């Protein structure tokens, strides 16, 4: 049996399979980006792909605190777009 890699959502504190979370990464240069592969180099934070969770993270500035970097509002827009894509593809 294969072990499922678990990661903790920085907004909800829940442990979930890595596949269910999206990784946001800060590079050495301080650039923050969404890392769909989960393999980019840098400081990563995992978020549940869920609209409420993303809005919570935005409201409480959780990603900025976790990654010690300013988060561009476009990052949240991209995350919400990913949620929409997920929701339309699973329906």
N, C-alpha and C positions, 0 to 999 in steps of 0.2 A: 504494500500500500504506500502511495506517495504522500508525503507530508505537504499540506497546503500552507504556503507562506502567509502568515497573518501580519497585518499592520494595524496601527491604531489611528483612527480618524482624529485629527487635531481639534476638530470642532465639537464632536460628540463624546470623544473618549472611548468609543466602542472599538473592540477588536473585530476586524473583518478580514475575509480572504483578500489578498492583495489585488486580485482581479476586480473586486467590487469597488475599489478606491481609485482615485486619480491622484497622481503625484505632481506636486508643484515644486519646482526646483530653483534654487538660487545658485548661479554660477559664481566662480571666483571673482569675476568682474562685477558681481552684484546684480546681474540681470536676472529677473524672475520670469520663468516661463512654465508652461504646462508641459509635462513630460509623459505622453501617452504610453511610451515603451517602458518607463520606469528604470531606464538604464543611463540616463544622462548623469554626468559628473556634477557634483555639487551637493549642497545641503537641501534635503528633500523634506516635504511635509505631505502627509496623505489626507485627502478629504473624501468623504462619501459623496458619490455622484447623485446628489439629491438637492432639489431647489431650496428647501428649507435650511439644509445644512450649509449650503453655499451662502445664503443670505445671512445666516447666523455668523459665519466666519467673517463676512464682510462687515456686519454691524459691529462685531466685537473686535475687529482688526486682528483676528487670530493668526492669519497667515503672516502678516507683517511682524507680529511678535515672534512667531516660530522661526521665521527665516531671517529675522533682524534686517529687513529690507523693506523699502516702500513698495507697495503693491499697486500696479497700474490698474485703474478701473476696468480696462479692456480684458484683464485676466479673468475678472469675475464674469464679464460678458461672454467670454469664450467658454468658461465653465458652464454657464447656464445654457449656452448653445449645445454643448455636449450632452447635457441632461435632456434637452429636447430631442436630440438625435436618438439617445438611448430609449426614451419613452416611445418615440414613433416606431423604432425598429422592433420593440418588444410587444407592441400591440397586435 
